[in-house]
């Protein structure tokens, strides 16, 4: 049985909306992190960063199970139930009176937002494969990238008129709209006869199968390193603009400019991926980012100019990290999922869970190392890029072996 396909434009828009729930849930909070830290953790306001990483950590945990559930019960029921619980967690966050209660609610939000994240990828894999799958993912990421550009502005506008808790009301509205659109318009993509019963033993078997696939393991590791860079920057960037450069009032504008410039990377990737291949684009992006980050780190260590003069340099460097995502994450997901079509949901869950949890383990110490300068971020980026380049060399060797056989 084949389900009716939506027009490609509407399909991309719906998937982008699902992915955008994640970006909006993170980026709209950025202008409020310092306020939350001052209010709920006055002795260590830097802990306000954990509002971001607790959410991402929850998403990593939830991601491990969502794919298996969607393989067993279908894409739509799992997605819609996940969003309902997300809205309930949003209400808990709105009511939180301590940082610990807020972090718990954010962790629960993260668990639930794994549903749109993984179901979105699994639905794409159900319908498309190969370079077309990579192109659809790239287009979805291009549309989705508008949300990081707008989210901090929306959060800032809310803060101008209300308090930080009202941002959570906007999360509930966004999630309800996305769930309604998907529920009404997108047909179920996983027929009953193709479903796999949800069993812990099946999850263990799928995990063992994915871990035996070298391509899956290597590309998932590169995803983790790149996400670690991204989450490190997101956690600290508001503080850097505010405390380091005294640009807190204009932070949403700087962040919007970063997101809009970076959005073009997905469109460029979609145009180039068929000609050069996914691996070549990923490797090139990592090498370029390694060079840029190394220059930034050396400049900060050598203290060539006064720190405040690095504003434009920081903007360009942080933008380059976001730009790199357009050439890497969609391609890496496609490479990881290509051999896993028969267990697409569980494979997407495992890749997303492992890469996200590792990225948080990278981002938390880098973010909390903030010392009033971008140097900890630059050093972290150099290390992640260097490791990513080494892993991509192993991916290239693996592809050559596969071709020779």
C-alpha positions as a printed NumPy array, in Angstrom:
array([[ 0.   ,  0.   ,  0.   ],
       [ 1.406,  3.387, -1.011],
       [ 0.2  ,  6.528,  0.703],
       [-0.687,  9.675, -1.198],
       [ 2.266, 12.013, -1.532],
       [ 1.973, 15.691, -0.786],
       [ 3.363, 18.186, -3.244],
       [ 7.092, 18.524, -2.598],
       [ 6.784, 22.167, -1.532],
       [ 4.175, 21.424,  1.145],
       [ 6.029, 18.31 ,  2.271],
       [ 9.269, 20.256,  2.727],
       [ 7.383, 22.992,  4.587],
       [ 5.769, 20.529,  6.998],
       [ 9.032, 18.713,  7.713],
       [10.812, 22.045,  8.16 ],
       [ 8.115, 23.08 , 10.645],
       [ 8.725, 19.913, 12.66 ],
       [12.468, 20.501, 12.694],
       [11.825, 24.166, 13.534],
       [10.179, 23.189, 16.826],
       [13.64 , 22.261, 18.035],
       [15.299, 25.476, 16.877],
       [12.514, 27.656, 18.252],
       [12.55 , 25.858, 21.608],
       [16.269, 26.624, 21.915],
       [16.836, 29.956, 20.205],
       [13.851, 31.873, 21.564],
       [15.291, 31.254, 25.046],
       [18.693, 32.783, 24.265],
       [17.848, 36.422, 25.146],
       [16.453, 35.195, 28.489],
       [19.381, 33.034, 29.656],
       [21.151, 35.771, 31.601],
       [17.85 , 36.918, 33.137],
       [16.978, 33.365, 34.168],
       [20.46 , 32.846, 35.591],
       [20.265, 36.065, 37.607],
       [16.774, 35.239, 38.907],
       [17.019, 31.507, 39.613],
       [20.775, 31.08 , 40.198],
       [22.095, 34.443, 41.443],
       [25.245, 32.876, 42.918],
       [26.26 , 31.481, 39.524],
       [24.301, 33.147, 36.735],
       [26.374, 31.272, 34.142],
       [24.259, 28.203, 34.985],
       [21.487, 29.785, 32.958],
       [23.208, 28.136, 29.97 ],
       [21.937, 24.799, 31.274],
       [18.44 , 25.795, 30.14 ],
       [19.722, 25.059, 26.64 ],
       [21.842, 21.979, 27.28 ],
       [19.274, 20.262, 29.552],
       [16.77 , 20.522, 26.702],
       [19.255, 19.107, 24.192],
       [20.254, 16.299, 26.566],
       [16.596, 15.312, 27.   ],
       [16.217, 15.317, 23.233],
       [19.162, 12.925, 22.969],
       [17.615, 10.503, 25.458],
       [14.146, 10.662, 23.904],
       [15.564, 10.188, 20.45 ],
       [16.768,  6.697, 21.349],
       [13.208,  5.393, 21.713],
       [11.089,  7.5  , 19.371],
       [12.242,  5.798, 16.19 ],
       [11.458,  2.318, 17.523],
       [ 8.036,  3.505, 18.639],
       [ 7.335,  5.036, 15.231],
       [ 8.453,  1.818, 13.516],
       [ 5.981, -0.106, 15.691],
       [ 2.946,  2.179, 15.846],
       [ 3.324,  4.446, 12.811],
       [ 4.772,  7.899, 12.307],
       [ 1.68 , 10.016, 12.987],
       [ 0.527,  8.642, 16.376],
       [ 4.016,  8.872, 17.869],
       [ 4.531, 12.409, 16.603],
       [ 1.173, 13.701, 17.821],
       [ 1.435, 12.117, 21.279],
       [ 4.966, 13.489, 21.635],
       [ 3.797, 17.02 , 20.894],
       [ 0.907, 16.757, 23.367],
       [ 3.332, 15.804, 26.152],
       [ 5.698, 18.572, 24.976],
       [ 2.928, 21.098, 25.581],
       [ 2.363, 19.684, 29.085],
       [ 6.109, 19.989, 29.805],
       [ 5.947, 23.572, 28.552],
       [ 3.292, 24.273, 31.19 ],
       [ 5.614, 22.849, 33.883],
       [ 8.418, 25.127, 32.695],
       [ 6.074, 28.125, 32.776],
       [ 5.301, 27.363, 36.443],
       [ 8.883, 26.576, 37.577],
       [10.029, 28.467, 40.68 ],
       [13.591, 27.111, 40.851],
       [16.336, 26.486, 38.334],
       [16.208, 22.765, 39.102],
       [12.457, 22.623, 38.366],
       [12.986, 24.568, 35.152],
       [15.813, 22.27 , 34.057],
       [13.629, 19.214, 34.719],
       [10.814, 20.694, 32.617],
       [13.277, 21.539, 29.855],
       [14.687, 17.996, 30.009],
       [11.138, 16.639, 29.612],
       [10.502, 19.053, 26.735],
       [13.642, 17.741, 25.093],
       [12.516, 14.129, 25.433],
       [ 9.225, 14.995, 23.726],
       [10.687, 17.14 , 20.944],
       [12.575, 14.051, 19.826],
       [ 9.286, 12.978, 18.215],
       [ 9.153, 15.694, 15.518],
       [12.908, 15.431, 15.059],
       [13.005, 11.689, 14.375],
       [ 9.61 , 11.227, 12.775],
       [10.478, 14.039, 10.361],
       [13.652, 12.243,  9.267],
       [11.942,  8.84 ,  9.144],
       [ 9.108, 10.186,  6.969],
       [11.681, 11.574,  4.53 ],
       [13.452,  8.197,  4.453],
       [10.121,  6.394,  3.958],
       [ 9.499,  8.356,  0.754],
       [12.952,  9.241, -0.654],
       [16.452,  7.779, -0.847],
       [19.953,  8.644, -2.04 ],
       [20.747, 12.084, -3.42 ],
       [17.045, 12.99 , -3.585],
       [16.761, 12.321,  0.127],
       [19.783, 14.557,  0.724],
       [18.231, 17.284, -1.436],
       [14.911, 17.119,  0.427],
       [16.747, 17.304,  3.749],
       [18.759, 20.273,  2.492],
       [15.641, 22.119,  1.344],
       [13.92 , 21.376,  4.655],
       [16.956, 22.698,  6.535],
       [16.944, 25.811,  4.336],
       [13.32 , 26.6  ,  5.25 ],
       [13.911, 25.627,  8.866],
       [16.865, 28.036,  9.07 ],
       [14.476, 30.996,  8.979],
       [13.385, 30.079, 12.512],
       [16.801, 30.563, 14.188],
       [16.904, 33.973, 12.505],
       [13.563, 35.008, 13.958],
       [13.418, 33.115, 17.272],
       [15.73 , 35.358, 19.364],
       [13.893, 38.418, 18.051],
       [10.579, 36.913, 19.093],
       [12.024, 36.026, 22.497],
       [13.385, 39.545, 22.868],
       [10.037, 41.121, 21.913],
       [ 8.269, 38.93 , 24.456],
       [10.782, 39.996, 27.115],
       [10.175, 43.657, 26.252],
       [ 6.473, 43.325, 27.048],
       [ 6.182, 40.374, 29.421],
       [ 8.588, 38.13 , 31.37 ],
       [10.671, 35.131, 30.362],
       [ 7.899, 32.696, 31.312],
       [ 5.712, 33.98 , 28.487],
       [ 8.211, 32.578, 26.002],
       [ 6.929, 29.138, 26.996],
       [ 3.399, 30.153, 25.987],
       [ 4.72 , 30.823, 22.484],
       [ 6.286, 27.324, 22.478],
       [ 2.863, 25.775, 23.129],
       [ 1.277, 27.803, 20.31 ],
       [ 4.035, 26.861, 17.838],
       [ 3.832, 23.161, 18.705],
       [ 0.037, 23.069, 18.443],
       [ 0.145, 24.639, 14.972],
       [ 2.818, 22.189, 13.743],
       [ 0.934, 19.165, 15.104],
       [-2.345, 20.287, 13.527],
       [-0.78 , 20.861, 10.099],
       [ 0.992, 17.499, 10.1  ],
       [-2.02 , 15.644, 11.486],
       [-4.456, 17.033,  8.924],
       [-2.323, 17.037,  5.77 ],
       [ 0.451, 14.406,  5.923],
       [-0.649, 10.807,  5.238],
       [ 0.865,  7.978,  7.244],
       [ 4.036,  6.82 ,  5.443],
       [ 4.602,  3.497,  7.216],
       [ 2.064,  0.821,  6.201],
       [ 0.904, -1.645,  8.838],
       [ 2.573, -4.591,  7.125],
       [ 5.968, -2.861,  7.316],
       [ 5.828, -2.167, 11.05 ],
       [ 8.147, -3.793, 13.561],
       [ 6.846, -4.652, 17.049],
       [ 8.29 , -2.489, 19.801],
       [10.536, -4.694, 21.882],
       [13.614, -3.83 , 23.885],
       [15.261, -6.867, 22.324],
       [14.553, -5.391, 18.856],
       [16.046, -2.084, 19.922],
       [19.148, -3.898, 21.155],
       [19.325, -5.82 , 17.88 ],
       [18.985, -2.618, 15.846],
       [21.606, -0.926, 17.998],
       [23.985, -3.839, 17.456],
       [23.308, -3.777, 13.701],
       [23.968, -0.056, 13.409],
       [27.106, -0.286, 15.509],
       [28.434, -2.984, 13.186],
       [28.004, -0.713, 10.191],
       [31.189,  1.334,  9.972],
       [29.643,  4.018,  7.759],
       [26.856,  4.558, 10.264],
       [29.241,  4.75 , 13.219],
       [31.711,  7.119, 11.586],
       [29.128,  9.531, 10.188],
       [27.284,  9.581, 13.525],
       [30.535, 10.481, 15.287],
       [31.117, 13.372, 12.885],
       [27.561, 14.547, 13.536],
       [28.323, 14.54 , 17.263],
       [31.46 , 16.645, 16.823],
       [29.693, 19.201, 14.634],
       [26.681, 19.379, 16.949],
       [29.072, 19.803, 19.871],
       [30.523, 22.903, 18.189],
       [27.053, 24.223, 17.444],
       [25.698, 23.714, 20.964],
       [28.811, 25.276, 22.488],
       [28.308, 28.423, 20.43 ],
       [24.564, 28.574, 21.085],
       [25.084, 28.193, 24.834],
       [27.579, 31.06 , 25.1  ],
       [26.841, 33.419, 22.23 ],
       [24.346, 35.641, 24.054],
       [26.81 , 36.141, 26.914],
       [29.622, 36.922, 24.484],
       [27.613, 39.565, 22.656],
       [26.355, 40.997, 25.949],
       [29.274, 40.722, 28.376],
       [32.266, 40.683, 26.024],
       [31.114, 43.161, 23.399],
       [28.332, 45.091, 25.191],
       [25.949, 44.238, 22.359],
       [23.224, 42.544, 24.405],
       [20.469, 44.853, 23.13 ],
       [21.378, 44.064, 19.527],
       [22.072, 40.365, 20.071],
       [18.877, 39.244, 18.245],
       [19.974, 41.236, 15.185],
       [23.463, 39.742, 15.172],
       [22.017, 36.252, 15.603],
       [19.436, 36.823, 12.871],
       [22.173, 37.928, 10.481],
       [24.13 , 34.771, 11.297],
       [21.119, 32.53 , 10.675],
       [20.132, 34.221,  7.418],
       [23.659, 34.037,  5.995],
       [23.97 , 30.411,  7.078],
       [20.636, 29.558,  5.431],
       [22.206, 29.909,  2.008],
       [24.518, 26.979,  2.756],
       [21.663, 24.466,  2.552],
       [20.567, 25.806, -0.838],
       [24.156, 25.693, -2.074],
       [24.564, 22.16 , -0.761],
       [21.381, 21.05 , -2.527],
       [22.795, 22.397, -5.797],
       [26.245, 20.849, -5.353],
       [25.612, 17.497, -3.669],
       [24.696, 15.681, -6.897],
       [27.873, 16.899, -8.607],
       [30.507, 16.482, -5.893],
       [28.973, 13.939, -3.535],
       [28.043, 14.108,  0.12 ],
       [31.377, 13.018,  1.584],
       [33.421, 15.543, -0.398],
       [31.235, 18.436,  0.723],
       [31.373, 17.374,  4.372],
       [35.159, 17.021,  4.301],
       [35.658, 20.379,  2.573],
       [33.4  , 22.117,  5.099],
       [35.349, 20.672,  8.029],
       [38.738, 21.638,  6.585],
       [37.632, 25.214,  5.925],
       [36.126, 25.522,  9.408],
       [39.29 , 24.117, 10.989],
       [41.358, 26.83 ,  9.3  ],
       [38.952, 29.622, 10.287],
       [38.716, 28.442, 13.906],
       [42.478, 28.054, 14.18 ],
       [42.989, 31.624, 12.946],
       [40.421, 32.857, 15.481],
       [42.038, 30.962, 18.362],
       [45.56 , 32.149, 17.49 ],
       [44.381, 35.755, 17.193],
       [42.725, 35.613, 20.615],
       [45.721, 33.956, 22.281],
       [48.212, 36.383, 20.727],
       [46.055, 39.33 , 21.807],
       [46.955, 41.286, 18.667],
       [44.105, 43.783, 19.141],
       [41.981, 44.892, 22.114],
       [39.286, 42.322, 22.871],
       [36.411, 44.66 , 22.026],
       [37.708, 45.01 , 18.467],
       [36.999, 41.324, 17.814],
       [33.218, 41.846, 17.486],
       [33.126, 41.547, 13.699],
       [35.652, 38.703, 13.758],
       [33.5  , 36.813, 16.265],
       [30.392, 37.405, 14.173],
       [32.072, 36.074, 11.018],
       [33.614, 33.108, 12.796],
       [30.418, 32.041, 14.603],
       [28.501, 32.498, 11.347],
       [30.955, 30.176,  9.61 ],
       [30.098, 27.418, 12.097],
       [26.393, 27.749, 11.361],
       [27.181, 27.922,  7.63 ],
       [29.118, 24.676,  7.86 ],
       [25.998, 22.894,  9.126],
       [24.334, 23.317,  5.741],
       [27.118, 21.295,  4.128],
       [27.302, 18.618,  6.772],
       [24.318, 17.589,  8.874],
       [21.888, 16.785,  6.062],
       [24.583, 14.909,  4.158],
       [25.749, 13.063,  7.256],
       [22.189, 11.996,  8.07 ],
       [21.735, 10.761,  4.516],
       [25.005,  8.79 ,  4.606],
       [24.121,  7.246,  7.961],
       [20.551,  6.329,  6.947],
       [21.258,  5.054,  3.426],
       [22.056,  1.441,  4.46 ],
       [19.363,  1.437,  7.164],
       [16.123,  1.685,  5.188],
       [14.737, -1.526,  6.693],
       [15.029, -0.077, 10.227],
       [14.82 ,  3.606,  9.34 ],
       [13.054,  4.709, 12.511],
       [15.347,  2.935, 14.951],
       [18.449,  3.869, 12.969],
       [17.432,  7.533, 12.965],
       [16.837,  7.303, 16.702],
       [20.215,  5.766, 17.422],
       [22.107,  8.237, 15.226],
       [20.261, 11.184, 16.727],
       [20.554,  9.975, 20.308],
       [24.241,  9.117, 20.23 ],
       [25.259, 12.281, 18.37 ],
       [23.136, 14.538, 20.604],
       [24.273, 13.084, 23.922],
       [27.922, 13.288, 22.873],
       [27.391, 16.869, 21.672],
       [26.068, 17.868, 25.105],
       [29.079, 16.264, 26.772],
       [31.216, 18.503, 24.532],
       [29.122, 21.659, 24.892],
       [28.578, 21.788, 28.658],
       [32.248, 22.085, 29.692],
       [33.041, 24.399, 26.766],
       [30.084, 26.64 , 27.578],
       [30.712, 26.728, 31.311],
       [34.365, 27.59 , 30.605],
       [33.209, 31.011, 29.374],
       [35.727, 33.513, 30.751],
       [34.492, 36.712, 29.179],
       [36.152, 35.949, 25.813],
       [35.374, 33.652, 22.84 ],
       [38.65 , 31.75 , 23.382],
       [37.144, 28.592, 24.986],
       [34.73 , 28.339, 22.052],
       [37.506, 28.779, 19.492],
       [39.663, 26.1  , 21.117],
       [36.711, 23.714, 21.318],
       [35.935, 24.301, 17.638],
       [39.539, 23.608, 16.584],
       [39.553, 20.308, 18.456],
       [36.168, 19.199, 17.09 ],
       [37.052, 20.129, 13.497],
       [40.399, 18.359, 13.676],
       [38.765, 15.206, 15.002],
       [36.032, 15.458, 12.366],
       [38.601, 15.708,  9.564],
       [40.338, 12.568, 10.797],
       [37.068, 10.625, 10.949],
       [36.084, 11.754,  7.441],
       [39.385, 10.369,  6.15 ],
       [38.268,  6.998,  7.53 ],
       [34.9  ,  7.449,  5.766],
       [36.743,  8.065,  2.482],
       [38.767,  4.868,  2.922],
       [35.565,  2.964,  3.646],
       [33.945,  4.276,  0.454],
       [36.992,  3.282, -1.621],
       [36.866, -0.236, -0.209],
       [33.132, -0.472, -0.968],
       [33.682,  0.672, -4.575],
       [36.552, -1.78 , -5.103],
       [34.287, -4.655, -4.052]])
